[in-house]
């Protein structure tokens, strides 16, 4: 991690634990908002007005949080407004790296070799982990936000007329329900798989494992009538669920020990996954090779670095 802007040791997935030995995720540090007129958003400071070509998104295709933002960018038709760079999938001793792995890029914008260099560039005294996604302001040469949930909402409404107004990922009438469902799915499933995979005690693992499958069972029942979590509209809640489901059989089931069932064994979740993949642009944000190469590069979970050939994901439409 970075301490006072300097890289201090090789990358470790677990930086904090709770009293049971459970994985605790770092809170995002940069919380500014792009808004149509540049006024301050719900957090952070003002001065980040929506402008075509001003902002750049740094992502990893392995990462579900980063993939949320890629999907929102695509659905809101912001490809020509916000440019993108993709890091290589394998985690190095210095974290995310830019390079020439197929599907990744070099950092042509800032010339960084490692993502953590961007954090030091934005704040030369930064202490913490260098995570994706990063929404970068080319004009002010700083990080706008590294909080994926908030970047999704910026792409939905913060870019005003620059974005496609025909789709609303966070409709006013459903906001309370979306927030409530997000607040339940996130700890049990989105972060629950990580709490299982990075648990350092049996009790912490068992608690996370039970939560993962209790939520999957609940969602299987909820999606019996479909097509999406709130019926017809496709919302940010669907994005947040999809990015976890699409990685489950390829990584979480085996590497993270979430092995009670595969998603392919849930008929309604499988059908749901296929419906989301059929939405124009969504499939382009999914790279199973990056997902497998990335997760299986985590030495604490896979010290020999062997990437499995399977599983066969044909039943999921992948």
C-alpha positions as CSV (number, residue, x, y, z in Angstrom):
1,X,0.0,0.0,0.0
2,X,0.9,3.7,-0.2
3,X,2.1,5.4,2.9
4,X,2.5,9.2,2.6
5,X,2.6,8.8,-1.1
6,X,5.3,6.1,-1.2
7,X,4.9,2.5,-2.1
8,X,6.0,0.6,1.0
9,X,5.6,-3.2,0.6
10,X,4.3,-5.9,-1.8
11,X,0.6,-5.9,-2.4
12,X,-1.6,-7.8,0.1
13,X,-5.3,-8.4,-0.4
14,X,-6.2,-8.2,3.3
15,X,-5.3,-4.9,4.9
16,X,-7.8,-5.0,7.8
17,X,-9.7,-7.7,9.8
18,X,-12.5,-7.6,12.2
19,X,-12.6,-9.2,15.6
20,X,-13.6,-12.6,14.0
21,X,-10.8,-12.5,11.5
22,X,-13.1,-11.4,8.7
23,X,-12.0,-9.3,5.7
24,X,-12.7,-5.6,6.0
25,X,-12.8,-3.6,2.8
26,X,-11.1,-0.2,2.6
27,X,-13.4,2.8,2.3
28,X,-12.9,4.8,-0.9
29,X,-10.9,8.0,-0.4
30,X,-11.8,10.3,-3.3
31,X,-15.5,11.2,-3.2
32,X,-16.0,14.2,-5.5
33,X,-18.8,14.2,-8.1
34,X,-19.1,15.3,-11.7
35,X,-22.2,17.4,-12.1
36,X,-23.8,19.1,-15.1
37,X,-22.9,22.6,-13.8
38,X,-19.9,21.8,-11.7
39,X,-21.5,22.4,-8.4
40,X,-20.6,20.1,-5.5
41,X,-22.3,16.7,-5.3
42,X,-23.4,14.8,-2.2
43,X,-19.8,14.7,-1.0
44,X,-16.5,16.3,-1.9
45,X,-15.8,19.7,-3.5
46,X,-17.2,21.6,-6.5
47,X,-15.4,22.2,-9.8
48,X,-16.0,19.0,-11.7
49,X,-18.3,20.1,-14.5
50,X,-19.5,17.7,-17.1
51,X,-17.5,18.2,-20.3
52,X,-16.8,15.9,-23.2
53,X,-13.2,14.7,-23.2
54,X,-12.3,16.0,-19.8
55,X,-12.6,12.7,-17.8
56,X,-10.8,9.4,-18.1
57,X,-11.8,6.1,-16.4
58,X,-9.1,3.6,-15.2
59,X,-10.5,0.0,-14.8
60,X,-9.5,-3.6,-14.4
61,X,-11.7,-6.1,-16.2
62,X,-11.2,-8.6,-13.4
63,X,-12.8,-6.2,-10.9
64,X,-16.6,-6.3,-10.4
65,X,-16.5,-2.7,-8.9
66,X,-14.7,-1.3,-12.0
67,X,-17.0,-3.3,-14.3
68,X,-20.0,-1.6,-12.8
69,X,-18.7,1.7,-14.1
70,X,-17.9,0.3,-17.6
71,X,-21.5,-1.0,-17.9
72,X,-23.0,2.3,-16.8
73,X,-20.7,4.2,-19.2
74,X,-21.8,1.9,-22.1
75,X,-25.5,2.0,-21.4
76,X,-25.5,5.8,-21.0
77,X,-23.6,6.1,-24.3
78,X,-20.7,8.0,-22.8
79,X,-18.0,6.2,-24.8
80,X,-17.1,9.3,-26.7
81,X,-17.3,11.5,-23.6
82,X,-15.2,9.5,-21.1
83,X,-12.1,7.7,-22.3
84,X,-10.9,4.5,-20.7
85,X,-7.7,2.6,-19.8
86,X,-7.5,-1.0,-18.7
87,X,-4.8,-2.4,-16.5
88,X,-3.4,-5.9,-16.9
89,X,-5.3,-8.7,-15.1
90,X,-2.5,-10.2,-13.0
91,X,-1.8,-8.4,-9.7
92,X,1.9,-7.6,-9.2
93,X,3.9,-6.9,-6.1
94,X,3.0,-3.3,-6.7
95,X,-0.7,-3.9,-7.4
96,X,-2.4,-3.0,-10.7
97,X,0.0,-2.5,-13.7
98,X,-0.5,-1.1,-17.2
99,X,0.9,-3.0,-20.1
100,X,0.5,-5.0,-23.2
101,X,-1.5,-8.1,-22.1
102,X,-4.4,-8.6,-24.6
103,X,-7.3,-6.4,-23.6
104,X,-5.1,-4.1,-21.5
105,X,-3.5,-0.8,-22.3
106,X,-0.5,1.3,-21.4
107,X,-1.2,4.6,-19.6
108,X,-0.9,7.0,-22.5
109,X,-2.5,9.8,-20.5
110,X,-0.2,10.0,-17.5
111,X,2.6,7.6,-18.4
112,X,2.2,5.6,-15.2
113,X,3.5,2.0,-15.0
114,X,1.4,1.2,-11.9
115,X,-2.0,2.5,-10.8
116,X,-0.6,3.6,-7.5
117,X,1.4,6.3,-9.3
118,X,-1.9,8.0,-10.1
119,X,-2.8,8.1,-6.5
120,X,0.5,9.7,-5.6
121,X,0.1,12.2,-8.5
122,X,-3.3,13.2,-7.2
123,X,-2.2,13.4,-3.6
124,X,1.6,13.2,-2.9
125,X,0.8,12.4,0.8
126,X,-1.8,9.7,0.1
127,X,-2.0,6.7,2.5
128,X,-4.0,3.6,1.5
129,X,-4.6,1.1,-1.2
130,X,-4.6,2.0,-4.9
131,X,-7.9,0.6,-6.1
132,X,-10.0,0.6,-9.3
133,X,-12.0,2.2,-10.7
134,X,-10.5,5.6,-10.9
135,X,-12.3,8.5,-12.5
136,X,-9.6,11.0,-13.5
137,X,-9.9,14.7,-14.3
138,X,-7.5,15.5,-17.2
139,X,-8.0,19.2,-16.7
140,X,-7.1,19.3,-12.9
141,X,-4.9,16.3,-13.1
142,X,-6.5,14.6,-10.1
143,X,-8.8,11.8,-9.1
144,X,-12.5,12.8,-9.0
145,X,-13.6,9.5,-7.4
146,X,-12.6,6.0,-6.7
147,X,-16.0,4.9,-5.4
148,X,-17.7,2.7,-8.0
149,X,-21.2,3.1,-6.8
150,X,-20.9,6.9,-7.0
151,X,-19.3,6.8,-10.4
152,X,-22.2,4.7,-11.7
153,X,-24.6,7.5,-10.5
154,X,-22.4,10.2,-12.0
155,X,-22.6,8.4,-15.4
156,X,-26.4,8.1,-14.9
157,X,-27.2,11.7,-14.2
158,X,-24.0,13.8,-13.7
159,X,-23.2,14.2,-17.3
160,X,-26.6,15.7,-18.2
161,X,-27.3,16.1,-21.9
162,X,-24.0,14.4,-22.8
163,X,-25.4,11.1,-21.7
164,X,-28.3,9.1,-23.2
165,X,-31.5,10.2,-21.4
166,X,-33.6,7.3,-22.6
167,X,-32.3,5.0,-19.8
168,X,-32.4,5.8,-16.1
169,X,-30.5,3.5,-13.9
170,X,-31.7,5.1,-10.7
171,X,-35.3,6.2,-11.3
172,X,-36.8,8.5,-8.7
173,X,-39.8,6.3,-8.0
174,X,-37.6,3.3,-7.2
175,X,-34.7,5.0,-5.4
176,X,-35.7,4.0,-1.8
177,X,-36.3,0.4,-2.9
178,X,-33.0,0.2,-4.9
179,X,-31.0,1.6,-2.0
180,X,-32.6,-0.9,0.4
181,X,-31.9,-3.9,-1.9
182,X,-28.3,-2.7,-2.5
183,X,-27.8,-2.5,1.2
184,X,-28.8,-6.1,1.6
185,X,-27.0,-7.6,-1.5
186,X,-23.7,-5.8,-1.0
187,X,-22.7,-7.3,2.4
188,X,-24.2,-10.7,1.8
189,X,-23.1,-11.3,-1.8
190,X,-21.1,-8.6,-3.6
191,X,-18.7,-8.3,-0.7
192,X,-19.7,-11.6,0.9
193,X,-17.7,-13.6,-1.6
194,X,-14.6,-11.6,-0.7
195,X,-15.4,-12.1,3.0
196,X,-15.4,-15.8,2.4
197,X,-12.4,-15.9,0.2
198,X,-10.2,-13.7,2.4
199,X,-11.4,-14.9,5.7
200,X,-8.6,-15.7,8.2
201,X,-10.6,-17.8,10.6
202,X,-13.1,-20.7,10.1
203,X,-15.9,-18.8,11.9
204,X,-15.5,-15.7,9.6
205,X,-15.5,-17.9,6.5
206,X,-18.6,-19.9,7.6
207,X,-20.5,-16.8,8.4
208,X,-19.7,-15.3,5.0
209,X,-20.4,-18.6,3.2
210,X,-23.8,-18.9,4.7
211,X,-24.7,-15.3,3.8
212,X,-23.6,-15.7,0.2
213,X,-25.9,-18.7,-0.4
214,X,-28.8,-17.4,1.6
215,X,-28.8,-14.3,-0.6
216,X,-28.5,-16.4,-3.8
217,X,-31.5,-18.5,-2.7
218,X,-33.5,-15.3,-2.1
219,X,-32.6,-13.9,-5.4
220,X,-33.4,-17.1,-7.2
221,X,-36.9,-16.8,-5.8
222,X,-37.2,-13.1,-6.5
223,X,-36.3,-13.6,-10.2
224,X,-38.8,-16.3,-10.8
225,X,-41.0,-13.7,-12.5
226,X,-38.2,-11.4,-13.8
227,X,-37.0,-10.1,-16.1
228,X,-34.9,-7.9,-13.7
229,X,-34.8,-7.2,-10.0
230,X,-37.5,-4.5,-10.2
231,X,-39.5,-6.0,-13.0
232,X,-39.2,-4.4,-16.4
233,X,-36.7,-1.5,-15.7
234,X,-33.0,-2.3,-15.7
235,X,-31.5,-0.4,-12.8
236,X,-28.1,0.0,-11.1
237,X,-29.1,-2.8,-8.7
238,X,-29.0,-5.1,-11.7
239,X,-25.6,-3.9,-12.6
240,X,-24.4,-4.5,-9.1
241,X,-25.8,-8.0,-9.0
242,X,-24.7,-9.0,-12.5
243,X,-21.0,-8.2,-12.0
244,X,-20.8,-10.6,-9.1
245,X,-22.9,-13.4,-10.8
246,X,-20.8,-13.3,-14.0
247,X,-17.6,-14.0,-12.0
248,X,-19.1,-16.6,-9.6
249,X,-18.5,-19.8,-11.4
250,X,-15.2,-18.8,-12.9
251,X,-13.6,-17.6,-9.7
252,X,-15.6,-17.4,-6.5
253,X,-17.0,-20.9,-6.6
254,X,-13.5,-22.5,-6.6
255,X,-10.9,-20.0,-5.5
256,X,-13.0,-18.2,-2.8
257,X,-14.5,-21.5,-1.5
258,X,-18.1,-20.5,-2.3
259,X,-18.7,-24.0,-3.5
260,X,-22.1,-25.1,-2.3
261,X,-23.6,-24.5,-5.8
262,X,-22.6,-22.8,-9.1
263,X,-24.8,-20.1,-10.6
264,X,-25.5,-22.5,-13.5
265,X,-27.4,-24.7,-10.9
266,X,-29.9,-21.9,-10.3
267,X,-32.3,-21.8,-13.2
268,X,-33.7,-18.3,-12.6
269,X,-30.3,-16.7,-11.9
270,X,-28.9,-18.4,-15.1
271,X,-31.7,-17.1,-17.2
272,X,-31.3,-13.6,-15.6
273,X,-27.6,-13.7,-16.4
274,X,-28.3,-14.4,-20.0
275,X,-30.9,-11.6,-20.2
276,X,-28.4,-9.1,-18.9
277,X,-25.7,-10.4,-21.3
278,X,-28.1,-9.9,-24.1
279,X,-28.4,-6.1,-23.4
280,X,-26.5,-4.3,-26.0
281,X,-23.0,-3.4,-24.8
282,X,-22.9,-5.5,-21.6
283,X,-21.1,-8.5,-23.0
284,X,-18.3,-6.2,-24.2
285,X,-17.5,-5.4,-20.6
286,X,-17.0,-9.1,-19.6
287,X,-13.6,-10.7,-20.2
288,X,-13.4,-14.2,-18.6
289,X,-9.7,-14.5,-19.4
290,X,-8.9,-11.4,-17.4
291,X,-11.2,-12.5,-14.6
292,X,-9.5,-15.9,-14.3
293,X,-6.0,-14.6,-14.8
294,X,-6.6,-11.9,-12.3
295,X,-8.1,-13.8,-9.4
296,X,-5.8,-16.7,-9.8
297,X,-2.8,-14.4,-9.6
298,X,-3.6,-13.6,-5.9
299,X,-0.7,-15.4,-4.3
300,X,-2.2,-15.7,-0.8
301,X,-5.0,-17.8,-2.3
302,X,-3.1,-19.5,-5.1
303,X,0.6,-19.6,-4.3
304,X,1.6,-21.6,-7.4
305,X,-0.2,-19.3,-9.8
306,X,-1.9,-22.1,-11.7
307,X,-5.0,-21.0,-13.6
308,X,-7.6,-23.7,-14.2
309,X,-8.7,-24.5,-17.7
310,X,-12.3,-24.8,-16.5
311,X,-15.1,-24.5,-15.7
312,X,-17.2,-24.7,-18.8
313,X,-19.4,-21.6,-18.8
314,X,-21.5,-22.5,-21.8
315,X,-24.7,-22.9,-19.7
316,X,-24.3,-19.3,-18.6
317,X,-24.0,-18.1,-22.2
318,X,-20.3,-17.2,-21.7
